[in-house]
Amino acid sequence: MPHTVAGRNRIVYERGQDRFSWAVELDNGMVVEVLGDVSPGFLEELGGMVARGLDERAAFIGKEREDSVGVPSGILRGRK
């Protein structure tokens, strides 16, 4: 199996248990559970950690606009 595959995160709220499940649905149709029985508090804290990590990365790469994305540095080599 390749080290990199394509897919999407899927987080599902399970109302009866007031819990979430987190899975990855791969483009080939396979679904892989990442975590089950996840509490709302855990998910909130995880979301905050992800947001802080992305903010740190944005500052590191010099991202200033909300709609900007990272640009491979190879595109800019030799252009000044």
Secondary structure, 3 states (H helix, E strand, C coil): CCCCCCEEEEEEEEHHHCEEEEEEEECCCCEEEEEEEECHHHHHHHHHHHHHHHHHHHHHHCCCCCCCCCCCHHHHCCCC
